[in-house]
Structure formats: structure tokens, C-alpha cells
């Protein structure tokens, strides 16, 4: 079963706008990661936030983590058409006894229109 | 630098035929290795993971099996494919650490007809 659940399932915005995607998870974690997947390709790691961190930045990406609510958000600022992709959160650690494995959510499909 | 190779990129197989997908990693030793399946428009389902040669853990009971004959080689197999085995299969590796990021291959699109 899924550990992380992203919402919305799909998001369509105009270039230049900000895109916010959310992820909720069920059990305690060591860290949470965000990945990007272009259509028909493998996933690419974007950013990792540890359970003792609340916010992290990388370029136009901003990730927050609220362990009390078991949720995370990914903000992409000033979006570009090239940001069009699916975005997944992944959690690890204590889930299902599979130490060190990454369990992915169903993803948010982002479409950025030029 | 580390690289991961996964092949073939696409595969069309009849129901009941065998399957063998191969994944190899270069530039690292003793990686954790993973097989994921992604149904159309869905998230990734962890199928198998391995922390060492001959050590395979299955996350989901299914028609598939995995083997790790060498440190950096991970094989996904089936003796008889089902229609429901169609999907996008992704191999990944990570260093054996809870803080590790995963590196993915480019995936295999399997269509069972």
C-alpha cells in the first residue's frame, strides 16, 4: 500500500505562476524526498528533507515538512514549461519494516502552459 | 561516476511467455537495488529490493521474481506473463543508508498481449 499520497492529482498552471503540491504520509519517517518524472522516463531526485528539518530550498524549489501533521509540500516558484512533469514524494525508514526503502506516492501531474 | 543501465526500453510479450529484465549499476559497490512497477498514470509500487548478492525481499506477492547474481546486477523475471503484468518497470539503486537518494534507470515499458 502507499505510504505517501500527493494532492492534487493533477495541476495546470500558466508559466510564471507558482505550483504547490502536497504530500501526506502515515507513519514515522527518517526523511522525505521529492522526485520528478518526465513522461515515460525514470525518476530524478529533486530534494531531500530530514525529519528534524522544517524547510529546505534548492533553486526554485521550496520544500516544507510538518511531522506533526505528517505532511510535506513542494513549491515551485516562477514555473516554466520545462517544469511539466509528474512529481512524487517518497518516504523511507520505518515503513513496513523495510528499512531504507523508498515508498512512493501516486504523484501530482503538473502541466505548465506557456 | 555512477550509472545505471536498464534494458530493454520497450518489450511486447504474449501472455504465458517468460520475462527477463536486466539492470546493472556501475561505479559503486554493494548498492541497495530496487525494482518498481508503475501502472499507467499511477504511482510506483515497490516489487523487490536487495541489500546484497542473493538477498531478495519481496514487497508484493505476484507473478514475478527477482535475482541478484552479482553485486551490481539485478534481474526481474517471470515464468509465465499475465496481462496484468503490463506496466512500466523501473530499476533503481541507492547507497545503503536511510538518508540515501535513489537513482533510477530509464525504465522498461512492458506490454503483455
Boltz contact constraints between the chains, C-beta under 6 A:
constraints:
  - contact:
      token1: [A, 30]
      token2: [B, 98]
      max_distance: 6.0
  - contact:
      token1: [A, 31]
      token2: [B, 99]
      max_distance: 6.0
  - contact:
      token1: [A, 42]
      token2: [B, 90]
      max_distance: 6.0
  - contact:
      token1: [A, 42]
      token2: [B, 104]
      max_distance: 6.0
  - contact:
      token1: [A, 42]
      token2: [B, 105]
      max_distance: 6.0
  - contact:
      token1: [A, 42]
      token2: [B, 106]
      max_distance: 6.0
  - contact:
      token1: [A, 42]
      token2: [B, 107]
      max_distance: 6.0
  - contact:
      token1: [A, 43]
      token2: [B, 104]
      max_distance: 6.0
  - contact:
      token1: [A, 45]
      token2: [B, 101]
      max_distance: 6.0
  - contact:
      token1: [A, 48]
      token2: [B, 101]
      max_distance: 6.0
  - contact:
      token1: [A, 92]
      token2: [B, 98]
      max_distance: 6.0
  - contact:
      token1: [A, 93]
      token2: [B, 98]
      max_distance: 6.0
  - contact:
      token1: [A, 100]
      token2: [B, 98]
      max_distance: 6.0
  - contact:
      token1: [A, 101]
      token2: [B, 49]
      max_distance: 6.0
  - contact:
      token1: [A, 102]
      token2: [B, 102]
      max_distance: 6.0
  - contact:
      token1: [A, 104]
      token2: [B, 43]
      max_distance: 6.0
  - contact:
      token1: [A, 104]
      token2: [B, 44]
      max_distance: 6.0
  - contact:
      token1: [A, 105]
      token2: [B, 43]
      max_distance: 6.0
  - contact:
      token1: [A, 106]
      token2: [B, 42]
      max_distance: 6.0
  - contact:
      token1: [A, 106]
      token2: [B, 43]
      max_distance: 6.0
  - contact:
      token1: [A, 107]
      token2: [B, 43]
      max_distance: 6.0
